[in-house]
C-alpha cells in the first residue's frame, strides 16, 4: 500500500431477493418501465444501451446507463432534480441491478 491511498466509508443500500420467475421475465420488468409504473413513474424510460438516458418519476430522477448486460446486469447513474431544474442540488449516485438466476440484487451507492 502507498501513503497516498485513502479508504473511506460510503453508505450503501443493498437488497437481495429471490423471485419465483424466469430470469427473462424479471429482466423485462426491470427494464420495461411501463411494467413497473409504481417504481419508475407513468412516463419513465430506460434506453436499453450503454449511454442510454434514464428518466424516472416525471423527470425527478435522471441518469445514464453505464452497463447494459441483458438478463444479467443493469447499472445507471441516479440524480434527483427539482421540477424545471437543469442542475441537481444532490451528488450523483449509482444504481446497480444484478440478476443471477432468480436472485435479484439491488445496490444503490451514493
PAZAPA-4460 file (N, C-alpha, C; in steps of 0.05 Angstrom, whole numbers, plus 32768, in hexadecimal, padded with zeros to 4 digits):
% residues 110
    n_x    n_y    n_z   ca_x   ca_y   ca_z    c_x    c_y    c_z   seq   type   mol
   8011   7FE9   8000   8000   8000   8000   8012   8019   8000     1      X     A
   8009   802D   7FF2   8018   8046   7FF1   800C   805A   8005     2      X     A
   801C   806E   800B   8014   8082   801F   7FFD   8094   8015     3      X     A
   7FF9   8095   7FFA   7FE4   80A6   7FF0   7FC9   8098   7FED     4      X     A
   7FC8   807F   7FF5   7FAE   8071   7FF4   7F9C   807B   800A     5      X     A
   7F82   807D   8003   7F6E   8085   8017   7F57   8072   8017     6      X     A
   7F4D   806B   802E   7F36   805A   8030   7F20   8069   803E     7      X     A
   7F09   8068   8032   7EF2   8077   803E   7EDB   8064   8042     8      X     A
   7EC9   806C   8051   7EB0   805D   8056   7E9A   8069   8046     9      X     A
   7E8D   805A   8035   7E77   8064   8025   7E5D   8056   802F    10      X     A
   7E48   8065   8031   7E2E   8059   8037   7E24   804B   801E    11      X     A
   7E1B   8032   8022   7E11   8022   800B   7DF7   8016   8014    12      X     A
   7DE3   8017   8001   7DCA   8008   8006   7DCC   7FEF   7FF4    13      X     A
   7DC6   7FD8   8000   7DC8   7FBF   7FF1   7DB1   7FAD   7FF9    14      X     A
   7DA3   7FA3   7FE5   7D8D   7F90   7FE8   7D93   7F78   7FD7    15      X     A
   7D8D   7F61   7FE2   7D8F   7F48   7FD2   7D75   7F39   7FD6    16      X     A
   7D69   7F32   7FBF   7D4F   7F24   7FC0   7D4F   7F0D   7FAC    17      X     A
   7D44   7EF7   7FB5   7D40   7EE0   7FA3   7D23   7EE3   7F98    18      X     A
   7D21   7EE2   7F7E   7D07   7EE5   7F70   7D01   7ECC   7F61    19      X     A
   7CE9   7EC2   7F65   7CE0   7EA9   7F58   7CD5   7EAF   7F3C    20      X     A
   7CE8   7EB5   7F2A   7CE1   7EBB   7F0E   7CFA   7EB6   7EFD    21      X     A
   7CF5   7EB3   7EE4   7D0C   7EAF   7ED1   7D1C   7EC8   7ED0    22      X     A
   7D37   7EC6   7ECD   7D48   7EDE   7ECB   7D3F   7EF1   7EB5    23      X     A
   7D35   7EE6   7E9E   7D2C   7EF7   7E88   7D14   7F08   7E91    24      X     A
   7D03   7EFD   7EA1   7CEB   7F0C   7EAA   7CF3   7F21   7EBF    25      X     A
   7D06   7F1B   7ED0   7D10   7F2E   7EE3   7D1D   7F45   7ED5    26      X     A
   7D2F   7F3F   7EC2   7D3D   7F54   7EB3   7D29   7F66   7EA5    27      X     A
   7D14   7F5B   7E99   7D00   7F6B   7E8B   7CF3   7F7F   7E9E    28      X     A
   7CED   7F77   7EB6   7CE0   7F89   7EC9   7CF4   7F9F   7ED2    29      X     A
   7D0D   7F98   7ED4   7D21   7FAC   7EDD   7D27   7FC0   7EC7    30      X     A
   7D24   7FB9   7EAE   7D2D   7FCB   7E98   7D16   7FD7   7E88    31      X     A
   7CFE   7FCC   7E8A   7CE7   7FD8   7E7C   7CD8   7FE8   7E91    32      X     A
   7CDC   8002   7E91   7CD1   8013   7EA6   7CB3   8013   7EA7    33      X     A
   7CA5   800C   7E91   7C88   800B   7E91   7C7E   7FF4   7EA3    34      X     A
   7C8F   7FE0   7EA8   7C87   7FC9   7EB8   7C89   7FCE   7ED6    35      X     A
   7C96   7FE4   7EDE   7C9A   7FE9   7EFA   7C97   8007   7F00    36      X     A
   7C7F   8012   7EF9   7C7B   802F   7EFB   7C7D   803A   7F18    37      X     A
   7C77   8029   7F2C   7C79   8032   7F47   7C96   8038   7F4F    38      X     A
   7CA9   802C   7F42   7CC5   8030   7F48   7CD1   8045   7F35    39      X     A
   7CCA   8043   7F1C   7CD7   8054   7F07   7CC7   806D   7F00    40      X     A
   7CAD   806E   7F08   7C9C   8084   7F00   7C8E   807D   7EE6    41      X     A
   7C78   808B   7EE1   7C67   8086   7ECA   7C76   808B   7EAF    42      X     A
   7C88   809D   7EAF   7C96   80A4   7E96   7CB4   809E   7E97    43      X     A
   7CBC   808B   7EA8   7CD8   8084   7EAB   7CE3   8077   7E92    44      X     A
   7CFE   807A   7E8F   7D0A   806C   7E78   7D27   8065   7E80    45      X     A
   7D30   804E   7E76   7D4C   8046   7E77   7D53   803D   7E5B    46      X     A
   7D65   804B   7E4F   7D6F   8044   7E34   7D82   802D   7E37    47      X     A
   7D7B   8016   7E2B   7D8A   7FFD   7E2F   7DA4   7FFB   7E20    48      X     A
   7DB7   800C   7E28   7DD2   800B   7E1C   7DE5   801C   7E2E    49      X     A
   7DFE   8016   7E2D   7E12   8026   7E3B   7E11   8042   7E30    50      X     A
   7E0E   8056   7E41   7E0C   8072   7E39   7DEF   807A   7E36    51      X     A
   7DDC   8068   7E39   7DC0   806E   7E37   7DB6   807F   7E4E    52      X     A
   7DA1   808F   7E48   7D96   80A1   7E5C   7D84   8092   7E6F    53      X     A
   7D84   809B   7E88   7D72   8091   7E9D   7D62   80A9   7EA6    54      X     A
   7D48   80A7   7EA6   7D36   80BC   7EAF   7D1F   80AF   7EBE    55      X     A
   7D1D   80B4   7ED8   7D0A   80A7   7EE8   7CFA   80BB   7EF9    56      X     A
   7CE2   80B3   7F01   7CD1   80C3   7F12   7CCD   80DF   7F07    57      X     A
   7CC5   80E1   7EEE   7CBF   80FB   7EE1   7CD8   810D   7EDE    58      X     A
   7CF0   8101   7EDD   7D08   8111   7EDA   7D14   8119   7EF5    59      X     A
   7D08   8110   7F0B   7D13   8115   7F25   7D2D   8107   7F29    60      X     A
   7D30   80EF   7F1C   7D48   80E0   7F1C   7D53   80DE   7F00    61      X     A
   7D6C   80E5   7EFC   7D79   80E4   7EE2   7D94   80D6   7EE5    62      X     A
   7D9C   80C9   7ECF   7DB6   80BC   7ED0   7DBE   80B1   7EB4    63      X     A
   7DD3   80A2   7EB4   7DDD   8096   7E9C   7DE5   8079   7EA1    64      X     A
   7DDD   8067   7E8E   7DE4   804B   7E90   7E02   8048   7E8D    65      X     A
   7E10   803C   7EA0   7E2D   8038   7E9E   7E34   801B   7E99    66      X     A
   7E22   8008   7E9F   7E26   7FEC   7E98   7E0B   7FE0   7E90    67      X     A
   7E0B   7FD1   7E7A   7DF3   7FC5   7E70   7DFB   7FA9   7E66    68      X     A
   7DF4   7F95   7E77   7DFA   7F79   7E71   7DDF   7F6A   7E74    69      X     A
   7DD0   7F68   7E5E   7DB5   7F5D   7E5F   7DB3   7F43   7E6E    70      X     A
   7D9E   7F42   7E7F   7D98   7F2B   7E90   7DAD   7F26   7EA5    71      X     A
   7DBF   7F39   7EAA   7DD4   7F36   7EBD   7DD9   7F4E   7ECF    72      X     A
   7DDF   7F65   7EC2   7DE7   7F7D   7ED1   7DDF   7F97   7EC4    73      X     A
   7DD5   7FA9   7ED4   7DCE   7FC4   7ECC   7DD9   7FD7   7EE1    74      X     A
   7DE9   7FEA   7ED7   7DF4   7FFF   7EE9   7DEE   801A   7EDD    75      X     A
   7DE5   802C   7EED   7DE1   8048   7EE3   7DE6   805C   7EF9    76      X     A
   7DED   8074   7EF1   7DF0   808A   7F04   7DD5   8093   7F0C    77      X     A
   7DD4   80A0   7F23   7DBA   80A7   7F2F   7DBE   80C3   7F3C    78      X     A
   7DAE   80D6   7F33   7DAF   80F0   7F3F   7D94   80FC   7F42    79      X     A
   7D8F   810B   7F57   7D75   8116   7F5D   7D74   8133   7F54    80      X     A
   7D5E   813A   7F46   7D5B   8155   7F3C   7D40   8160   7F45    81      X     A
   7D3F   817A   7F4C   7D26   8187   7F51   7D19   818E   7F37    82      X     A
   7CFE   8192   7F36   7CF1   819A   7F1D   7CFE   81B2   7F0F    83      X     A
   7D04   81AF   7EF6   7D10   81C5   7EE6   7D2E   81C9   7EEB    84      X     A
   7D3A   81BA   7EFC   7D56   81BD   7F04   7D68   81AF   7EEF    85      X     A
   7D7D   81BD   7EE6   7D91   81B2   7ED4   7DA8   81A6   7EE2    86      X     A
   7DAE   81AF   7EFA   7DC4   81A6   7F0A   7DBA   819D   7F25    87      X     A
   7DC1   8185   7F2D   7DB8   817A   7F46   7DC7   8186   7F5E    88      X     A
   7DB9   8188   7F74   7DC6   8191   7F8D   7DD3   817A   7F9C    89      X     A
   7DD1   8162   7F91   7DDA   814A   7F9E   7DF1   813D   7F8F    90      X     A
   7E02   812E   7F9D   7E17   811F   7F8E   7E0B   8108   7F7F    91      X     A
   7E18   8101   7F69   7E10   80EA   7F59   7E15   80D0   7F68    92      X     A
   7E03   80BD   7F65   7E07   80A3   7F71   7E04   808E   7F5B    93      X     A
   7E07   8075   7F63   7E07   805F   7F4F   7DF5   8048   7F58    94      X     A
   7DE4   8040   7F46   7DD2   802A   7F4C   7DDB   8012   7F3B    95      X     A
   7DDE   7FFB   7F48   7DE6   7FE2   7F3B   7DD1   7FCD   7F40    96      X     A
   7DC8   7FC0   7F2B   7DB6   7FAA   7F2D   7DC3   7F92   7F20    97      X     A
   7DC8   7F7D   7F30   7DD5   7F65   7F27   7DC1   7F4E   7F2A    98      X     A
   7DBE   7F3F   7F14   7DAC   7F28   7F14   7DBC   7F0F   7F10    99      X     A
   7DBB   7EFD   7F23   7DC9   7EE4   7F21   7DB5   7ECE   7F26   100      X     A
   7DAC   7EC1   7F10   7D96   7EAE   7F12   7D7D   7EBD   7F1B   101      X     A
   7D71   7EB4   7F31   7D5A   7EC1   7F3B   7D60   7ED4   7F52   102      X     A
   7D79   7EDA   7F57   7D81   7EEC   7F6C   7D88   7F07   7F61   103      X     A
   7D7A   7F1B   7F6B   7D7F   7F37   7F63   7D8D   7F46   7F7A   104      X     A
   7DA3   7F53   7F74   7DB1   7F64   7F88   7DB0   7F80   7F7E   105      X     A
   7DA6   7F92   7F8E   7DA6   7FAF   7F89   7DB9   7FBC   7F9C   106      X     A
   7DCB   7FCC   7F91   7DDE   7FDB   7FA1   7DDD   7FF8   7F98   107      X     A
   7DDA   800A   7FAB   7DDA   8027   7FA6   7DF0   8033   7FB6   108      X     A
   7E04   803D   7FA7   7E1C   8049   7FB3   7E1C   8067   7FAE   109      X     A
   7E1C   8076   7FC4   7E1D   8093   7FC1   7E39   809C   7FB9   110      X     A
***
